[in-house]
């Protein structure tokens, strides 16, 4: 069997390596336009920040070492320009010499990846405009930084890569602004969670300008100003992180089925509508594991999983790829953020009876050095109890919380099945009741009516209008609010009618819930807890319309 693989980064090399392990007799050839293969694209921002010191650390394998290790042949600097499905051949050219050649196949794997979007803006040819897709991109930006040519930078795009570049530039003393044309950075997070991160970044020296479109660049030879729909920003560099576009132009007219964004449609076995052609990685459109609908997940993690499955299918198996969940995690300055599953908007769009809860929970025993908090938003279906998604912010291991969510979603678990799980506990690692389970408990309390609350989003929408704020914190913290210590409430609250609308607020939410529990016992019928407390919502609270 002659297997031809187009593309040699994550998906392509994974197919080749796994296929040769499954079938040593398979004749496997990788063609790649780049001179590098098997590089760690997700590590590029950290090379810019000198967290990863040597460029060689980003290269998992050289073409020579990969070929020797796996038995697959690798040809670099070869760009495939056309596909002939009838003759089972591709046409390619040598990027250095321009020489054309044809390659035949029995099975073809398209893993051509994607390229960064480069809009045709004014000044696009000035120096110090960078991308972040290849090791050379990272090398170019790092050299400019270390040469002292960049003091101020603008990053166009508030996705994970753009934010990681921002963090690493800031760590090197560069004033950094992120612009994004969307209402919020961090796609996939609900608006109030993204807004919290935007405020946090501003407090830590990174300005995120949302609803802001990139319009051009000004300068004599290199970047001096970045023009946006709001104003011009002084800058020495512009880093483009506006998204990516699948490298599939060479497939025009081949009859392979494509999505509107020009990614290749595949079935559960990662086959195209041509049974002898597979597609995977950033150039392929897969499905969402929860909804069964088409989903694009240009992530190194999914590319590797897809590569492994495709290789086994090429070797004779009939494995299905269950799909993606929208899982992601990002490191920010002093704050990590992660998510998986459906967010609140997507859950409603899928017809769920959506209920959410936002908690602030300890990430490990509070007395242990380095302990912090997680801000957790958990989403479920109130009618069925189905667990739908989770979003987590915190300085600690948010990935652990997200990964528990991944398992729960993959097993189609309900919140009741996730309650009281025997998670690992020791003070350096977690709390006695794990923060995931803690949030599950709060969510179930809310579902069962034991907790009456406003989410931060509902509070922002003005649903607490007309409520009187009571401060239930450890110490008074909300200006103008009456302070109530829950431990001292042993009957009616002087000056408050039992039908009065009372909004109970503390630092995290726990003490407010304790106060609500007592007030309900004493006959108060209109109390609400503000989820996330002042940690998430701030201390300058108002319920005025």
N, C-alpha and C positions, 0 to 999 in steps of 0.2 A: 504493500500500500504506500503510495506516494502522497504525503501530506504537505501542502504548501501553506505557510503561515505568513500573512502580511502584517507586520508590526512586531516590535520586539521589546516592549517595555514590560508592563505587568501581565496583561492577559496573554499576549503572544508567547512569552517565555514560559509562563506557567503551563500552557497547553503543551509546548514542546517537551518540557522536562517530565511532566506527568505521563504523556503519551509514550515516551521512550522507556519509562519504567514499566508501563503496562504492556508494551509490545516492542521489544528490542529490535525486531525485524522491520519495523516501520521506517520508511525513508522520510525524514523530517527536515525541511528546509525553511529557515526564517529569512525573509527579506525585510529590511528596514531602511527607511530613508536616513535615519540618524546614524552618527558614528558610534553613539553609545547605545547599549542595550541594558535592560534590567536595572534601571536606576530608580532611586527612591524619590519620586516626584513630590511626595508629601513632606519630605525632609528639606526641601529647598529653602523655605523661609528661615529655617534654623541654621542653615549654612550662612545666609546673609547676616544673621545675628551673631555668628561665631560661637553658637552653641555646639554646632558640628564644625570642627576646626578644619578638616581637610576635605577637599572635593572628592577625593578617592573614597571617602567613607560613604558617599552617596551612591557609588557604583557597586551594586550587589555582585555583578559578574561582568567581566570583559567578554567580547565575542569569543576570544580564544579559550578562556577558562570555562565558559559556558559550554562550548562545543566539546571540550575535552571531558567535562564532568557528565554531560548528558548523552552525548553521541549525536546530537542534532547539529546540522550544518547552519552556519550563520553568515549571511552576506550583508554587510552594512553599506550605507551610501547608495542604496538601490531604491528608487521610487517607482512604485507600480502606477501606471498611467491608464490602463484599460483592462477590462475583463471580457473574455469570450467564453460564455457559458457553454455554448454548443460544442466547441472544440476543447473545452476544459484547459484553457490557457490564459495566462496574463501577460501583458506587455509591460516592460519596465525599462527605465533608463538609469544609467550611472550618473549620479548628480555631479560628479567631478568632470567626467569626460563627455557626457551627453550621449554616449553609446547606448543603443537600444538592444533589447534582448527579449526572448520569450521563454516562459517557464510553464511547464505542464503540471497537472495535478490529477490525482484521483479524488482527493478531498481537499477543500480549500477552507482556511480559517481566516476571516477578516477581523483583525484586531488593530486597526489603524489609528485608534485613539481619536483625539480631538486637538484643535488648535485654539489659542486664545483669540477672542474677538477683538479686532482692531478697527474701530470706527474711523471713517474718512474725515477726521477733524482737521481744522486749520492748525498748521504747525506740527503735523504728525511726524515730520522728518527731522525735527530738531534733536540734538543730542540730549541724553539723560531722560529718554522715554524708555521704560523697561517693561518687560513681561515677567511672568513667573511660571514657566512651564517646563523648562529643560535645565540641566545642570549649567549650561552656558549662560542662560538667563540669570541664574543666581550668581554665577561668577562675575558677570558684567556689573550687576548692582553692587555686589560686595566690594569689587575693586574701586568703584566710584566712591563708595562710602569711606573706604580706608585711605583713599587719596585726598580726603578732606573736601571733595567737590560738592557734597550734599550736606546742607544744614537744615533744610526744610523740604518736606516731601508731601505730595498729595497721592493718595491711593484711590483710584477709581474702582469702586466695587466693594460692598460690605459683606461679602460672603466669607466663608471660613479662611480661604487662602489670603484674601485681602487683609483680614483682621490679624492673621498670623504674621504677615509681613509688617503690619503696623506695629505689633508688639516688638518684633525684633529690631526694627528701625529705632523705635523709642529707646530700647535698651542700649543702643549705641549713641544716644544723645541727640537724635534727630527729631525735630518738631514735626509731628505727623498729623495730617488731616485725612479723614476718610469721607468720600462723597458717594452717595448712592441715590439713584433716581426713584427707588421704592420708598414707601412710607417709613420703613424700618430696615435696619441691618439684620443680619442673621436670618435668612429665609428658612421657613419651616417652624420657627418659634412663634408663639402667639404674641400679639402686639405689646401687651403689658410686660412680658418677659424681655422682649427686645428693647423696650424703652428703658427698663431698669439697667440693662447693659450699656445703653447709650449714655445714660447719666453717669454710670460708674466710670466709663472710659473718659468722659469729660473731666471728672474729678481727678483722674489719673493722667491727664495730659494728652489724651487723644480725642480730638474733636470729630464727631460723626455728624456730617451734614446730610440729612435725608431729604427726600423730595427734591433732590438736586441733580441736575443733568450736566454731564461733561459736554462742553461746547467747543473747546479749542485750547491751544497752547500758544503763548507768546514768548518771544525771545529772539536774540540776535543769532547766536549759534546753538545755544542750549536753552533748556527750559528756564524761564524767568517768572512767568505767571501761568497759572492754569485758569482758564475761563470756564465759568459754570453758569447755570441758569439763574443763580442767585447773585454772585459777585465774582470778581477775579481774586485769586488767592496767590500770594507770593510763594514761589516754590523753586527749588533747584532741581527737582526731579518729579516725574509723574510715573507711577507704577500702575499699569493697566491690569485690572483684575475684574473685568466686566463679564466674565463668563467664557464659555468655550463653545466651539462649533465642531461637530463630528467631521472627521476627514473622510468624506465619502463622495467627493465630487467625481472621482474616477469611475464611479458606478453608474453615472448618468446613462440612461438608455439601456441598461442591462436587463431590466425587468425584475430586479430584486425589489421586494416591497419595502417601502420607506415610510417613516413617520413624517409629519409636517416639518419637524425640525431637522430632517435629513438623517436621522439615525435609522439603523436597519432594524426592521421588525423581525423578531425571532419567536419560535415557539418555546414550550417548556424545556425542550432538549437543547435549546440554543441553536437550532437549525433555522435557516431562512426558508423562503418558499421554494428554494432549490435544495433538494435533500442532500446534495453533495457539498453544500456551502454552509458553514457555520459563521456566526458573528457574535462578538462579545466585547466586554470592556466599554470604554467611553463612546464607541461608535454604534453601540447596540441599544435598542429599546426593549426592556424586559417588562416585568409586571410587578405590581405591588402585592406583597404576600397577603395583606389583609383584605383588599378590595377586589383583587383579580384584574384590576384595570391596568392599562399601560403605564409604565413609570420609567423614567430615565434616572439612573444612579451612577454618575461618573465618579466613582470612588475606587481607590486602589484595593480596598477590601473586597468589594463585590467583583472587581475584575479578576482577582485571584481565585475566588470561589467559582466563578463562571468558567475560568480556564481549567480548573481541576475537573469540573463536571463534563465540559466539552471533550476533554482528553479521554475520559473513560468511555464516553459515548462513541468517540472515534474508534476506540479499541473494541467496540462491540456491545457495550452496556446500553441500557435504556433509562438513564437517570434523568430526573426532572429537577430543574432549578426552581425552588419554591417562590422566589421573588425577594424583593427588597422591602425594607420597612421605613426608609428615610432616616436611618440612624446616622448620627454625626456627633463629633465632639471637637471642641476647639479650646486652645490654651490662650488666655488673655493675660495682661499684666496683673497678677495677683488674683485672678478669677478664671475659673474654668466653666465651660458651658457645654451641655450635651442634651441630646433629644433622641427619641425614637417613637415610631407609631404615628397615629393621626393627631394633629393639633386640634384645637377646639373648633375652628372654622371647618376643617376637613371632616371632622366627626359629624357635624351638623349636616354638611353637604351629602354625607352618606346615609342620612336619614336616622341617625341615632338619637335617642332621648338622652341628650348630653348632660352630664353633671361633672363639675370639676371642683378641685380643692387645691388651694395654695398653702403650703406649710413652710415654716422655718424650723428646721430640726438640727440637732447636734450631729456632726459628722463622725464624732468619736466621743469617748467619755469626756465630759466637759472639763474635768480636772486634769486631763492628760495634756502635757505640753504640746502646743501646736493645734489644739482642738479649734474647730471653727463650726460653721453652720452650712447646711444646704438649704437653698430655696428651691422647693419642689412644687411643680404644677403637675397634678395627676388628673387624667381624664378617663371617664367610664360611661357606660350606658346604664342609666338609672333603672330602666325596666328589666333588662336582662342580666345586669351585673358585669357585662363583658368589660374587661380591661382594654382601653383603647390607646393610651399613650402616656408619655412622661417627658417632662422638660426639667432640667436640673441646673442650677447655678451654685457655685461655691468655690472656695480655694482648695478644697480637698479632692478626693477621688470620685468625681461626678461620673466617670466612666463605669464605675462599679454599679452605681444606681441605674444607669442607662442599660447596662448589660443584663441586669435582672429583668428589666422591662422587656428587653429583646426576647429572652427566654419565655416570659409570660405571654407575650404576643404570639410567639411562634407556636406555643402550646394551646393557644386560644383560651387562656385561663380567665376565670371570673375573679373579681376582687375578693370574693369569699374563699376561693381556692388559694389565694395568695396570702390570706390572713394566717398569722401564727406559724410561719415557716421557720425552720430551725437554722437560721443564718449563723455564720461564724461570729463569735464575739470574744474580744479581749480589749481592754481600754485603749491600746494604741491603734486599733483598727476600726472599732465601731462602738455602738451603744448597746446596752443590754437588750432593749427592744430596737432592732435594726431600723435605721432611718427610713428605709423603704417600707417596712412593716408598720412603722409609726404613722406614715402618711396613709397607708391602706386603712389603718384603724380610724383615722380622722375622716377619711372619705366615707367609710361605712357608717360612722356616726352621723355624718351629714345625710347620707342616703336614707337612714332610718329615722331621721328627724330629731336625733339627740343633740345635734349641733345645728343651730340656725345662724346663717352667716351671709355676709356679702363677700364675693370674690373681689380682688383688687380691680378687675375690669368693671364689675358692677359699680363699685365705689366711684371709679373714674367717670362712669356714665351718669352719675348723679342719683343713683337709686337710694342713697342714704339721706337724701334731702329731707329735712324735717326731723331728723334724729338728733338727740342730745348725746354728745360724746362723753363717755366716762373713761378716765385713764385708769387702767387696771395693772399698770406696770409695777416693777419692783420699787420704783421711785417716780415721783411726778416727772413727766417728760413732755407732755402736750400742753402748749401754752393756751390758757383760757379754758381748759377742761377740768372738771372736778376729779380729784384723785380718790379712788376707792381701792382699799386693800381687800382682796377677796377673802382673806383669812379672818377679817374682822366683821364680815357681814353675817349677822345672826338673826336677821328679821327684816322688817321693812327699811327701805332707804329713805331717810328724812328728806322731804322736799320733792319726792318723785312719786307720781301716781302710778299705780300698777298697770295702767294702760298706756303710759308714756312710751314713746319710741326712744329706745336707748341703744346707742352704738357703743359696744364694749371693745376697747383697744388696749393692747399691751405691746411689749417689744416683739414677741414672736407669734402670739395667738393662744398660748396654753393658759396663761392666767386669765385672759378674757373668757375663755371657755369655762374655767372653774367658776368665775363670777356668774356667768350665764346659768350654769347648773344650779347654783345656790338661789339666784333670783327667780328661776322657774319654780323652785321648791316653795318659795315664799309668795308665789302668785303673780309674778310679773310676766306679762303675756306678749310684749312687743320688744324683745331684746334681739340684737344681732351682734355677732362677733365679726370684726374686720380681719379676714384671713391675711396672714403675712405680717400683721401688726405694723409697728413703725419701722421695722427692719426693711420691709419691702415698700411700704407706702409713704415713709417719711414721717416727720413729727409735725409738720405744718398742715394739719388736717382741718378740713372745713366741710360741714354738711349744708351750707347755705346754697340755695338755688341760684 
